[in-house]
């Protein structure tokens, strides 16, 4: 793609990087075939190619974001299916990240959008606040239909209530901070990201992870002063907040690396059980590549980050109970497109005796996408119905995935469809097969 940036504009490193990405695009349109919003809406501006044109014009002219640009960028799920499809290697992820940061800096949204986005950004990354909010959601749930019909904020608030659990899960005995050691000899040490919303909504995911790793002789450290990795607000364009959260976690994990080395040990990996977080943490090296204080530390953290199934792929696993159940494996977009992990989760499940089936149209997003199902509930609902239909075609006994957002979204879709099939995190099935609860 031909670009026309001034030399003065290209003095900005961020704009220089985006200009290189723009020039990579050859207008081929392969991305339109796998873009969920284009498939659902049929609008060229709701395809990666269309959004690239809008971003190019905005950056070339050095203008503030317009309502048109914001509308179509907001509809992007950041599923990154386009990057898997693109034959030219267009780095759409970092281009749209830059565009979202520019939107946040130059565009004043209507009050209701500002309120909703501020609520999510100041609630979901903070477990204590989020737990209290869920208690409020329990009280409001009976009025969800009425709230959903309210003007302006009704649809988003209704979507939030539909996604909220009917009861707040009890705290896990494995809740950190702390060190969780195996009964036998320690073969390795890893750190575990507890997560934000996940630690509240599904504490058993971390508990299952700890049980599985302990059985393998792995010691798990859940660091003190852990916070959000920055992924959630990063995709909302809130760059300062996301970078501050990311730097905090880099410092926290760097201390754990130093502590291990002081004890003559080694931190083998940072284990991630939420694929969206994993994609962002693995991108810390890029995020802070120009930061003299954090570039080296960030690169080290990114290199250590591993999805739990990625870590388990070469470990000796043997089922302790009969399995053989038919499992529909839903590969989260952040897993298959963001981290390029496609086979490890299925391989781990098959090793334990599960019959794993790929979901038809598996490359198409389920519509969860972080906060997308609350900020864009109509499009999200259409994608949820599409995904649920494809899953139920397999007639599975279980559904597995590596992302809590997908789990919640798919469970809601099954509820809407009246098809009760258990949806579990992959590590929960691994834990059960190895003898866990």
MOTA-V456809 format. One record per backbone hydrogen bond with DSSP energy under -0.5 kcal/mol. NH is the residue of the N-H (numbers start at 1). CO is the residue of the C=O. E is the energy in kcal/mol with one decimal. If there is no record, write none. Layout:
# MOTA-V456809
NH:CO:E / NH:CO:E
This chain:
# MOTA-V456809
10:6:-1.9 / 11:8:-1.0 / 12:9:-1.7 / 13:11:-0.6 / 16:12:-2.6 / 17:13:-2.2 / 18:14:-2.0 / 19:15:-2.4 / 20:16:-1.6 / 21:17:-1.6 / 22:18:-2.6 / 23:19:-1.9 / 24:20:-0.7 / 24:21:-1.0 / 25:21:-0.8 / 25:22:-0.8 / 32:29:-1.1 / 33:29:-0.6 / 33:30:-1.1 / 34:31:-1.2 / 35:31:-0.7 / 36:34:-0.6 / 39:35:-2.4 / 40:36:-1.9 / 41:37:-2.9 / 42:38:-2.3 / 44:42:-0.5 / 46:43:-2.0 / 47:44:-1.4 / 50:44:-0.7 / 51:47:-2.6 / 52:48:-2.5 / 53:49:-1.7 / 54:50:-1.9 / 55:51:-2.7 / 56:52:-2.7 / 57:53:-2.3 / 58:54:-2.2 / 59:55:-2.7 / 60:56:-3.0 / 61:57:-2.1 / 62:59:-0.6 / 63:58:-1.7 / 70:66:-2.6 / 71:67:-2.5 / 72:68:-1.9 / 73:69:-2.5 / 74:70:-2.7 / 75:71:-1.1 / 76:73:-1.3 / 83:80:-0.7 / 84:80:-1.2 / 85:81:-1.7 / 86:82:-2.4 / 89:86:-0.6 / 92:90:-2.1 / 95:91:-1.5 / 96:92:-2.9 / 97:93:-1.8 / 98:94:-1.8 / 99:95:-2.2 / 100:96:-2.4 / 101:97:-2.0 / 102:98:-2.2 / 103:99:-2.5 / 104:100:-2.5 / 105:101:-1.6 / 106:102:-1.8 / 107:103:-2.4 / 109:107:-0.8 / 113:110:-0.7 / 114:110:-2.2 / 115:111:-2.6 / 116:112:-2.2 / 117:113:-2.5 / 118:114:-2.3 / 119:115:-2.2 / 120:116:-2.2 / 121:117:-2.4 / 122:118:-1.7 / 123:120:-1.0 / 124:120:-1.7 / 126:123:-1.6 / 127:125:-0.6 / 130:126:-2.7 / 131:127:-2.6 / 132:128:-1.8 / 133:129:-2.2 / 134:130:-2.1 / 135:131:-1.4 / 136:132:-1.5 / 137:133:-2.2 / 138:134:-1.9 / 139:135:-1.2 / 140:136:-1.7 / 141:137:-1.7 / 143:140:-2.0 / 144:141:-2.1 / 147:143:-2.8 / 148:144:-2.6 / 149:145:-0.6 / 149:146:-1.0 / 150:147:-1.6 / 153:151:-1.9 / 154:150:-0.6 / 157:153:-2.6 / 158:154:-2.9 / 159:155:-2.1 / 160:156:-2.1 / 161:157:-2.1 / 162:158:-2.1 / 163:159:-1.7 / 164:160:-1.3 / 169:167:-0.6 / 175:172:-1.4 / 177:222:-0.6 / 178:222:-2.2 / 180:220:-3.2 / 181:179:-0.7 / 187:185:-0.5 / 187:217:-3.5 / 188:217:-1.2 / 189:266:-0.6 / 190:219:-2.7 / 191:269:-2.4 / 192:221:-2.3 / 193:271:-2.4 / 194:192:-0.7 / 200:196:-0.8 / 200:197:-0.8 / 201:197:-3.1 / 202:198:-2.6 / 205:202:-1.8 / 206:202:-0.5 / 207:203:-1.8 / 208:204:-3.0 / 209:205:-1.9 / 210:206:-2.5 / 211:207:-2.4 / 212:208:-2.5 / 213:209:-2.5 / 214:210:-2.6 / 215:211:-1.9 / 216:212:-1.1 / 217:214:-1.8 / 218:213:-2.7 / 219:188:-3.1 / 220:180:-2.6 / 221:190:-2.5 / 222:178:-3.0 / 222:220:-0.5 / 223:221:-0.7 / 226:223:-0.8 / 234:230:-1.8 / 235:231:-1.7 / 236:233:-0.9 / 237:234:-1.4 / 238:233:-2.0 / 239:237:-2.0 / 242:238:-2.5 / 243:239:-2.8 / 244:240:-2.0 / 245:241:-2.3 / 246:242:-2.5 / 247:243:-2.6 / 248:244:-2.0 / 249:245:-2.0 / 250:246:-2.4 / 251:247:-2.3 / 252:248:-2.3 / 253:249:-2.7 / 254:250:-2.2 / 255:251:-1.9 / 256:252:-1.4 / 257:253:-2.2 / 258:254:-2.3 / 259:255:-2.5 / 260:256:-2.3 / 261:257:-2.2 / 262:258:-2.2 / 263:259:-1.2 / 264:261:-1.4 / 265:260:-3.0 / 268:189:-3.0 / 268:266:-0.9 / 269:189:-0.6 / 270:304:-2.2 / 271:191:-3.3 / 271:269:-0.6 / 272:306:-2.6 / 275:273:-0.5 / 275:402:-1.6 / 277:274:-0.6 / 278:274:-2.2 / 279:275:-2.1 / 280:276:-1.5 / 281:277:-2.9 / 282:278:-2.3 / 283:280:-1.0 / 284:281:-1.5 / 287:283:-2.8 / 288:284:-2.4 / 289:286:-1.4 / 291:288:-1.7 / 292:290:-0.7 / 295:291:-2.8 / 298:294:-3.3 / 299:295:-2.0 / 300:296:-1.8 / 301:297:-2.1 / 302:298:-2.6 / 303:299:-2.0 / 304:300:-1.2 / 305:301:-1.4 / 306:270:-2.8 / 308:272:-1.9 / 311:307:-2.1 / 312:308:-1.9 / 313:309:-1.1 / 315:312:-2.2 / 317:315:-0.7 / 320:433:-3.3 / 321:433:-0.9 / 324:353:-0.5 / 327:325:-0.6 / 327:355:-3.3 / 328:326:-0.5 / 328:398:-2.6 / 329:327:-0.7 / 329:357:-2.5 / 330:328:-0.7 / 330:400:-2.9 / 331:329:-0.7 / 332:330:-0.8 / 335:332:-1.0 / 336:332:-2.6 / 337:333:-2.5 / 338:333:-1.8 / 339:334:-1.2 / 341:335:-2.6 / 342:340:-0.8 / 347:343:-2.8 / 348:344:-2.4 / 349:345:-1.9 / 350:346:-2.6 / 351:347:-2.3 / 352:348:-1.0 / 353:350:-1.8 / 354:349:-2.1 / 355:325:-2.6 / 356:354:-0.8 / 357:327:-3.0 / 359:329:-0.9 / 360:390:-0.5 / 362:359:-1.0 / 364:361:-2.1 / 371:369:-0.7 / 372:369:-1.7 / 373:368:-1.5 / 374:371:-1.7 / 375:371:-2.1 / 376:372:-3.3 / 380:376:-2.4 / 381:377:-2.2 / 382:378:-1.7 / 383:379:-2.2 / 384:380:-2.5 / 385:381:-2.2 / 386:382:-1.9 / 387:383:-2.6 / 388:384:-2.7 / 389:385:-2.1 / 390:386:-1.9 / 391:387:-2.3 / 392:388:-2.6 / 393:389:-1.1 / 394:391:-1.7 / 395:392:-1.2 / 397:326:-2.3 / 398:326:-1.8 / 399:422:-2.0 / 400:328:-2.3 / 401:424:-1.5 / 407:403:-2.1 / 408:404:-2.7 / 409:405:-2.4 / 410:406:-2.9 / 411:407:-2.3 / 412:408:-2.0 / 413:409:-2.0 / 414:410:-2.5 / 415:411:-2.0 / 416:412:-2.6 / 417:413:-1.7 / 418:414:-1.0 / 418:415:-0.5 / 419:414:-2.8 / 420:418:-0.5 / 421:419:-1.2 / 422:397:-0.5 / 424:399:-3.2 / 424:422:-0.5 / 426:401:-1.9 / 428:425:-1.2 / 429:425:-1.3 / 430:426:-2.0 / 431:427:-2.5 / 432:428:-2.2 / 433:429:-2.5 / 434:430:-1.8 / 435:432:-1.5 / 436:431:-3.1
